[in-house]
């Protein structure tokens, strides 16, 4: 009952998701919150993983549009990734991979490669 039912609601959700993802990347890249003097260099980032219900339940083209907006954001003032491939964590494995990483790095890597198709 909480999922959008019409095209207009889906479009609003996609726009909010694009804005939220753009703000998140700007915060990640600028570095100021972590005490870094300069922002992070994102040019060599190869994979952009989107997670969350709005992306998981979106049509693939809509999810790609959300992540594409992030990769096309020139207003942040830092170099954008040159060749990042956007993927959506439709199986919600990103958190599980993170939890496994410290104790079982091989299993975490295999899980993420399998579900995020990173090979």
C-alpha positions as CSV (number, residue, x, y, z in Angstrom):
1,X,0.0,0.0,0.0
2,X,3.0,2.4,0.3
3,X,4.4,1.8,-3.2
4,X,3.6,4.5,-5.8
5,X,0.8,3.4,-8.1
6,X,0.8,5.9,-10.9
7,X,3.3,7.3,-13.3
8,X,3.3,10.7,-11.6
9,X,4.1,9.2,-8.2
10,X,6.9,7.1,-9.7
11,X,8.3,10.2,-11.4
12,X,8.3,12.1,-8.1
13,X,10.0,9.2,-6.3
14,X,12.6,9.0,-9.0
15,X,13.3,12.7,-8.8
16,X,13.6,12.6,-5.0
17,X,15.9,9.6,-5.3
18,X,18.1,11.4,-7.9
19,X,18.4,14.4,-5.7
20,X,19.2,12.4,-2.6
21,X,21.8,10.3,-4.4
22,X,23.4,13.5,-5.8
23,X,23.6,15.1,-2.4
24,X,25.0,11.9,-0.9
25,X,27.8,11.8,-3.6
26,X,28.5,15.4,-3.1
27,X,28.9,14.9,0.6
28,X,31.1,11.9,0.0
29,X,33.3,13.6,-2.5
30,X,33.8,17.0,-0.9
31,X,35.6,15.5,2.1
32,X,35.0,18.4,4.5
33,X,32.9,16.4,6.9
34,X,35.7,13.9,7.4
35,X,38.3,16.6,8.0
36,X,40.0,16.2,4.7
37,X,41.3,19.5,3.1
38,X,40.4,18.6,-0.4
39,X,37.6,16.4,-1.8
40,X,38.0,12.8,-2.8
41,X,39.1,12.1,-6.4
42,X,36.3,10.0,-7.8
43,X,37.7,9.8,-11.4
44,X,38.8,6.2,-11.1
45,X,35.6,4.9,-9.4
46,X,34.5,1.9,-11.5
47,X,31.2,1.0,-9.9
48,X,28.3,3.1,-8.5
49,X,25.9,1.0,-6.5
50,X,22.4,2.2,-5.8
51,X,20.4,0.7,-3.0
52,X,17.0,1.2,-1.5
53,X,13.4,0.5,-2.2
54,X,12.8,3.3,-4.7
55,X,15.6,1.9,-6.9
56,X,14.8,-1.7,-6.3
57,X,11.2,-1.3,-7.3
58,X,11.8,1.1,-10.2
59,X,11.8,0.1,-13.8
60,X,15.4,-0.5,-14.9
61,X,15.3,2.6,-17.1
62,X,14.1,4.7,-14.2
63,X,16.7,3.4,-11.8
64,X,19.4,4.0,-14.5
65,X,18.1,7.6,-14.8
66,X,18.5,8.1,-11.1
67,X,22.1,6.9,-11.1
68,X,22.8,8.6,-14.4
69,X,21.9,11.9,-12.8
70,X,24.5,11.3,-10.1
71,X,27.2,10.6,-12.7
72,X,26.3,13.7,-14.7
73,X,26.4,16.1,-11.7
74,X,29.0,18.8,-12.6
75,X,27.9,21.2,-10.0
76,X,29.8,19.6,-7.2
77,X,33.1,21.1,-8.2
78,X,35.2,17.9,-8.4
79,X,36.1,15.5,-11.2
80,X,33.3,12.9,-11.8
81,X,34.0,9.2,-12.3
82,X,35.2,8.7,-15.9
83,X,33.8,5.3,-16.4
84,X,31.7,4.2,-13.5
85,X,29.1,1.5,-14.2
86,X,25.9,2.0,-12.3
87,X,24.2,-1.0,-10.8
88,X,21.2,-1.4,-8.4
89,X,21.4,-3.7,-5.4
90,X,18.0,-5.3,-6.1
91,X,18.8,-8.3,-3.8
92,X,19.9,-6.1,-0.8
93,X,23.3,-7.8,-0.5
94,X,25.4,-4.7,0.0
95,X,24.9,-4.6,3.8
96,X,25.5,-8.4,4.1
97,X,28.7,-8.0,2.1
98,X,29.9,-5.3,4.4
99,X,29.1,-7.4,7.5
100,X,31.0,-10.4,6.0
101,X,34.0,-8.4,4.8
102,X,36.1,-8.2,7.9
103,X,35.9,-11.9,8.9
104,X,35.2,-13.5,5.5
105,X,36.5,-11.3,2.7
106,X,36.4,-14.0,0.0
107,X,32.8,-14.8,0.8
108,X,31.9,-11.1,0.8
109,X,33.6,-10.6,-2.5
110,X,31.9,-13.6,-4.1
111,X,28.5,-12.6,-2.8
112,X,28.8,-9.0,-4.1
113,X,30.3,-10.1,-7.5
114,X,27.5,-12.6,-7.9
115,X,24.6,-10.3,-7.0
116,X,25.9,-7.0,-8.4
117,X,27.3,-8.6,-11.5
118,X,30.7,-6.9,-11.1
119,X,32.8,-9.4,-13.1
